Amino acid sequence: MMKSKFTGSFTQQEPIPESAIEAAVEVMRSGRLHRYNEAPGEKSQTSILEMEFAAMSGSKYCLAVASCGSAIATALRSAGANAGERVLTNAFTLAPVPGAIASLGCVPALVEINEDLVVDLGDLRKKISETSARIFLASHMRGHICDMDEVSSICERAGVILIEDCAHTMGSRWNGVWSGRHGLAACYSTQTYKHANSGEGGLIISDDPDFMARAIMLSGSYMFYERHLASPCSAHFKNARYDTPNCSARMDNLRAAILRPQLADLDRRCQAWNERYRIVEARLSRTEGVKLPARPMAENFVGSSIQFRLPEFTKEEIVAVIERCAARGVILKWFGQSEPEGFTSRYDSWRYFDSGRCPSTDRILASLLDMRLPLTFSLRDCEDLSAIIAEAVGETRHGLDLGNRCRSNVG
Ligand SMILES: *Cc1c(COP(=O)(O)O)cnc(C)c1O
């Protein structure tokens, strides 16, 4: 019997909404793409975006920058990270996170994750005392949020500054609180594969006026900082304007114009992702051999991708599942493969710093698979693709699809 093939594209996001295209065209017609190139009396698109995002997130201040990676570097520097210093972050995260730390001459200190793909709080306490690090950059990798009430209190008691990497949690909440509102500051991504799409882009939020004044100067505001509308008053720039280097990481009006209508539509998009996530999750949770991360009630996540493990499978069997899925059009990423490919998220491919070993993280990543759920997939698509995965797992479990492969224990 011919097996059905899935034909959706895992890298195809929705088109940019027409209203955003119109806004972008208007900015291009004006020629004023640079955020400080304003007509008399005009508020720039970038400044308006910052006001709108501050209002959405409930933060006092917001700054738009060139990417989430540059947002993280800016936030760390503004929080006082100095060259040579260790900065704590999750062992499972995306390459720009340790990259941002390293860009300041700081050294990532990796904290283990647990089977639910969030930071292991016991290891966080241990690493805080072992490293005496002053900053924890909590990376909500693939949208998994750890117990933020507990993290906040651990950091507070230890005098550690908490900065959140919310690249995958724009629109998420922990216990009703917006993801990104638990520490000194948070960084978001508007890169194509995240929750709003301007190609590249980043946002920083904070309630701390001196932190934000430094961040604005660092982002490359020159002496135009008073044109920012979601910013602290000029008194906070008194020293910052002279003491802070211009690291040129601004957002431009074109991207801001593209983002504003998308952010206005964020809740609907988040719901649409979650409908898709729940369909795939339900099918996989009924599939023997598949282990899904627990998603606590307090975690109001955005399921723009799904992760699952095959903990009892050998490497060969995992490869067989991936191949069987790929043959039917379902593309899975595997964090256990030996050589880095595409977007890297395994710490042993970042050899520019001495990471040490994280044995729990290694064990978890060895059987961890990952799949994007773009909104161009219909609910029916999600049913179809999860059935394909379930079949591939089932056939592999029963040794049906190993073909000519010799299983070492068969003889
Ligand atoms: C994408 C991503 C980033 C970096 O975002 P850019 O905007 O591409 O720089 C940081 N952290 C995580 C977890 C990400 O997924």
The ligand as an SDF file (V2000), in Angstrom:
LIG
                    3D

 15 15  0  0  0  0  0  0  0  0999 V2000
   16.3670   32.7700   17.7800 C   0  0  0  0  0  0  0  0  0  0  0  0
   16.8490   32.7320   19.1610 C   0  0  0  0  0  0  0  0  0  0  0  0
   17.7310   33.7100   19.6470 C   0  0  0  0  0  0  0  0  0  0  0  0
   18.3550   34.7510   18.7850 C   0  0  0  0  0  0  0  0  0  0  0  0
   17.4840   35.5000   18.0400 O   0  0  0  0  0  0  0  0  0  0  0  0
   17.9920   36.3740   16.7810 P   0  0  0  0  0  0  0  0  0  0  0  0
   16.9250   37.3870   16.6560 O   0  0  0  0  0  0  0  0  0  0  0  0
   18.0610   35.4370   15.6330 O   0  0  0  0  0  0  0  0  0  0  0  0
   19.3120   36.9500   17.1400 O   0  0  0  0  0  0  0  0  0  0  0  0
   18.0810   33.6540   20.9750 C   0  0  0  0  0  0  0  0  0  0  0  0
   17.6160   32.6940   21.7860 N   0  0  0  0  0  0  0  0  0  0  0  0
   16.7990   31.7190   21.3580 C   0  0  0  0  0  0  0  0  0  0  0  0
   16.3260   30.6790   22.3170 C   0  0  0  0  0  0  0  0  0  0  0  0
   16.3970   31.7030   20.0300 C   0  0  0  0  0  0  0  0  0  0  0  0
   15.6000   30.7300   19.6080 O   0  0  0  0  0  0  0  0  0  0  0  0
  1  2  1  0
  2  3  1  0
  2 14  2  0
  3  4  1  0
  3 10  2  0
  4  5  1  0
  5  6  1  0
  6  7  2  0
  6  8  1  0
  6  9  1  0
 10 11  1  0
 11 12  2  0
 12 13  1  0
 12 14  1  0
 14 15  1  0
M  END
$$$$
